C-alpha cells in the first residue's frame, strides 16, 4: 500500500490544526480582524477537505 498520499494529508492536517490552535490561544473570536477570520475560515474549510480525503483511506470506495 502506497502511503505517500496519506502521509501528505496527515502532514498538512497537522500543520493546519497547529495554526488554528495558535490563532485562538488566549483570544476570542471577537478579537480577530477580518483578515484573521478569513484565514481561520480558509484553514477550517481545508481541514474539512482533508478529513474527507482521509476517509477514502479508511473506507475505500
Secondary structure, DSSP 8 states (H G I E B T S, - for coil): ---HHHHHHHHHHHHHHHHHHHHHTT--GGG--HHHHHHHHHHHHHHHHHHHHHHHHHS--
